[in-house]
Amino acid sequence: MRLVYLPEAREDLLEAVTFYHEREEGLAADFYQEFEQAEREIIEWPELWSQFEGDYRRKIINRFPNSIIYHQIGEELWEVVAVVPQKSDPEALKERLS
């Protein structure tokens, strides 16, 4: 199983890391560590996490109010379309979910 990322999802991740970096020393590193753990869990059990919309799934990142939104695009291939705060406007994600 493998994950690939939309460029927008990579930008989301960078924005989240920057946000936590500006809040408190060490918080960005903690966030990224939890993000990497969430990635490993998705790779291990991609269908375990809750359905978000249609065939998209959402894995909430431990300790942080952020989610990884992803879907299957091949037999062993899943695509991350967003890394967003849980309070994000779902309408703003609709464009990526098509």
Secondary structure, DSSP 8 states (H G I E B T S, - for coil): -EEEE-HHHHHHHHHHHHHHHHHSTTHHHHHHHHHHHHHHHHHH-TTTS-EEETTEEEEE-TTSSEEEEEEEEETTEEEEEEEEETTS-HHHHTTTT-
